[in-house]
Amino acid sequence: MGSNNKKYSSEIDYASLRDMYACPCDESKMYDKFLMPVKAKGMWVWFDGEEEPYLDLVLNYSSVNFGHCYPPIVEIAKKVVERVDQIHSFHSKDKLELSEYLSKKVSTEKNYKVYFNIGGSAAVSDAIRLCRYSTGKRYMISFDGSFHGVSHTAASVVDDRLVAKEQFGIPVSEYTFSVPFPSTTNDVSVSYCLEKIKKLIEKNDVAGIIVEPIQGAGGFIFPKDSFLEELSELCKRNEVKLIIDEIQVGFGRAGDFFVYQQYGVINPDIVLLSKSIAGGYFPVSAVIARSTLFDNVPLRGTAFQTTFNNSSFGLGIANQLMKLIERENIFDKVPEKGDTLLKKLNFLDKSPYVADLRGMGLAIAFDIIDPVSKMPSDKLTKIFISQCLKEHVITYACGVNFNSIKIIPSLVVTNEEIDIISEKLDNCLQRFHNHVK
Ligand SMILES: Cc1ncc(COP(=O)(O)O)c(C=O)c1O
């Protein structure tokens, strides 16, 4: 970067442009410095006017899971952008191949159909509509601490603490119920949760249940071992549709293509993917649903179709990316890499300010707490994040108490980079200790 960039900056006052024209709610309030990215490669980001790059442990909220500008994906994107094989509502080769691939990833016994859209929230809305259409029922059940996006329908199933529902102007959570999520870090038992769900199903016309197999925005909160399997069985017994939202933790992040398969769930009704399935270059999302669920969907189509839902660019990259992942067995290496990184990060847990270092694959997180009260502290978390930024490490706060920090490395992270992540976080922690002592 360096001097050229500084020259450019001095010609245009971007900070003023930001103050005058950028929407304030489109900017994180976590960072106390105005930074403008100008280049990104792998896990490194260069900001305007700064010589040294920053280590990016957020990766656009897991949407560039292979790192920024991963060369094989850049090559795929360049090739795909030069050809157009998707003309509005005709099916392209890439689209059909990708549909078959995703369908067979969910099940080789049952038939699944795939519907694509733009972004995770759209997939969640589509899936909820599919539950309602296919059952003729209205209510949805979701879980405390869950996040599924910010469209009107998606927000209806999000924990109130994770989305500002007053911004919608009208109540968004009509026809939804929330129940406690039995996690490895709370004392909610699987039977208590399932009993609550059973009662809701008995008393109301429940169409579906939506669950993240590991809560992502909640701060990588893991389910108790038998929970997902028992939930799936309960849904089957009661003819309630189960949506498994793998948008954040699926597609390799937690060490496998799908997380639910690691927890023993077989042939779920609906599975959702998005984020990095097109390498982060186009926000493709996929609703992979038992084909019978589409039986009642009116063929008029427009209730589901959107202008870009079959983007030639997005689906072309996604289809070629699946082939790359298969060829290079990229996800197979994630569990070992994750274990190595988690072990190296053990020093974090020794700090009195840190609790619950946890991880599965390369989905790693820890919480920041007050060392005396042991309670979550969003204030200390903000300080931690700003000390990380001084160390040129980008992190962000999540979780219902805004005190969880997630470590989201690239899925193709090297052993050297694992060492760098751990060294840098050690420096961040020391800076933080020096600041708060
Ligand atoms: C589990 C989950 N579902 C849905 C979404 C919504 O995706 P998008 O932000 O692309 O609308 C997110 C976003 O973080 C998510 O983590």
Ligand as a Chemical Component Dictionary entry (heavy atoms), coordinates in Angstrom:
data_LIG
# 
_chem_comp.id                   LIG 
_chem_comp.type                 NON-POLYMER 
_chem_comp.pdbx_formal_charge   0 
_chem_comp.three_letter_code    LIG 
# 
loop_
_chem_comp_atom.comp_id 
_chem_comp_atom.atom_id 
_chem_comp_atom.alt_atom_id 
_chem_comp_atom.type_symbol 
_chem_comp_atom.charge 
_chem_comp_atom.model_Cartn_x 
_chem_comp_atom.model_Cartn_y 
_chem_comp_atom.model_Cartn_z 
_chem_comp_atom.pdbx_ordinal 
LIG C1 C1 C 0 -27.407 -18.875 10.876 1  
LIG C2 C2 C 0 -27.703 -17.703 10.005 2  
LIG N1 N1 N 0 -28.836 -17.699 9.281  3  
LIG C3 C3 C 0 -29.148 -16.672 8.468  4  
LIG C4 C4 C 0 -28.324 -15.575 8.368  5  
LIG C5 C5 C 0 -28.708 -14.417 7.469  6  
LIG O1 O1 O 0 -27.864 -14.341 6.382  7  
LIG P1 P1 P 0 -27.717 -12.965 5.575  8  
LIG O2 O2 O 0 -26.979 -12.012 6.459  9  
LIG O3 O3 O 0 -26.944 -13.344 4.349  10 
LIG O4 O4 O 0 -29.089 -12.493 5.240  11 
LIG C6 C6 C 0 -27.138 -15.527 9.117  12 
LIG C7 C7 C 0 -26.235 -14.365 9.020  13 
LIG O5 O5 O 0 -25.277 -14.223 9.731  14 
LIG C8 C8 C 0 -26.819 -16.623 9.959  15 
LIG O6 O6 O 0 -25.722 -16.631 10.698 16 
# 
loop_
_chem_comp_bond.comp_id 
_chem_comp_bond.atom_id_1 
_chem_comp_bond.atom_id_2 
_chem_comp_bond.value_order 
_chem_comp_bond.pdbx_ordinal 
LIG C1 C2 SING 1  
LIG C2 N1 SING 2  
LIG C2 C8 DOUB 3  
LIG N1 C3 DOUB 4  
LIG C3 C4 SING 5  
LIG C4 C5 SING 6  
LIG C4 C6 DOUB 7  
LIG C5 O1 SING 8  
LIG O1 P1 SING 9  
LIG P1 O2 DOUB 10 
LIG P1 O3 SING 11 
LIG P1 O4 SING 12 
LIG C6 C7 SING 13 
LIG C6 C8 SING 14 
LIG C7 O5 DOUB 15 
LIG C8 O6 SING 16 
# 
